Amino acid sequence: MIGKNVIESEPIPSSEVKEVLEEFAENNELNYVQNLTFNHLARFKRYSAEDAKEIFEKLQDELGLRSRVAAHIVDLVPEDLADMRLIFAKEPGNTTKEDMEKILEILEQYDYIE
């Protein structure tokens, strides 16, 4: 693509993406892709942007999860160990049942938006 160059890429929770798009839309018109993304993000249950950021940081700091995995967990809102196993299925290394239970305990401390 002419004139486009990715300088930095970092996984973030989808609720933060939605918040950025909302702020951008206040002063600008969303293009087709941005509008599709915004509409897609509005369809799923999620945590508030503040809670998502806090959970994201806890998962990285306390449990040592990679940012990509932490973002998946915040976005997918797993409800039980079966959901957790699906998230970790293709991840290198072994995540123990105790770690997955700790993650679920962290998630239970927060309410999500439908």
Buried (B, 14 or more C-beta within 10 A) or exposed (E): EEEEEEEEEEBBBBBBBBBBBBEEEEEEEBEEEBEEBBEEBEEBEBBBBEBBBBBBEBBBEEBEBBBEBBBBBBBBBBEEEEBBEEBBEEEEEEBEEEBBEBBBEBBEEBEBEE
